[in-house]
Amino acid sequence: MRIIIRYFFRALRLVLTPIMLISEKLSTPAAIDRPAEDQKEVDRACQDLALYQFKACPFCIKVRKEMARLNLNIPIRDARDNSEHRQALEQEGGRIKVPCLRIHNEQGQDEWLYESDDIIAWLQQRFEAA
């Protein structure tokens, strides 16, 4: 019985993943427009960030849509299919949970921010146009 349930959910995931990804593409909001100099500064600040995520995770999709709205070029690291990123998330972040935003601060330390709502609130506070 367990194997039937396992295969049922794998099949469901195979069907729903493309639907979720298409839905993301169709519903992603337009990016805010910044002056070129401001956008360069934002891009520079984004180099100190990394989003660990799974491609079809609904909470990761929520964060990626907000990143697109804020016009942020944050590197995205797939913790599902890339064992190196998964290992970094587990060893440095403390757990394999996505989405997770790695913030490299001025002191050279990494802060690991979990929970999509917390990540979105941090991004809005840091990058929202005044």
Long-range contacts (C-beta under 8 A, 24 or more apart in sequence): 13-56, 16-56, 17-55, 17-56, 20-56, 20-58, 20-61, 21-55, 21-56, 24-61, 24-64, 24-65, 27-65, 28-64, 28-65, 28-68, 28-69, 29-65, 29-68, 29-69, 30-69, 31-68, 31-69, 31-70, 31-71, 32-69, 32-70, 32-71, 32-129, 33-71, 34-71, 34-129, 39-71, 42-71, 42-72, 42-73, 42-127, 43-73, 45-126, 45-127, 46-72, 46-73, 46-74, 46-75, 47-75, 48-103, 48-104, 48-105, 49-74, 49-75, 49-101, 49-102, 49-103, 49-104, 50-74, 50-75, 50-76, 50-77, 50-101, 50-102, 51-75, 51-76, 51-77, 51-99, 51-100, 51-101, 51-102, 51-119, 52-77, 52-79, 52-85, 52-88, 52-89, 52-93, 52-98, 52-99, 52-100, 52-101, 52-102, 53-77, 53-78, 53-79, 53-98, 53-99, 53-100, 54-78, 54-79, 54-80, 54-98, 55-80, 55-81, 57-98, 57-99, 59-98, 59-99, 59-116, 60-98, 60-99, 60-116, 62-116, 62-120, 63-99, 63-101, 63-116, 63-119, 63-120, 63-123, 66-120, 66-123, 66-124, 67-123, 70-123, 70-124, 70-127, 70-128, 72-123, 72-127, 74-101
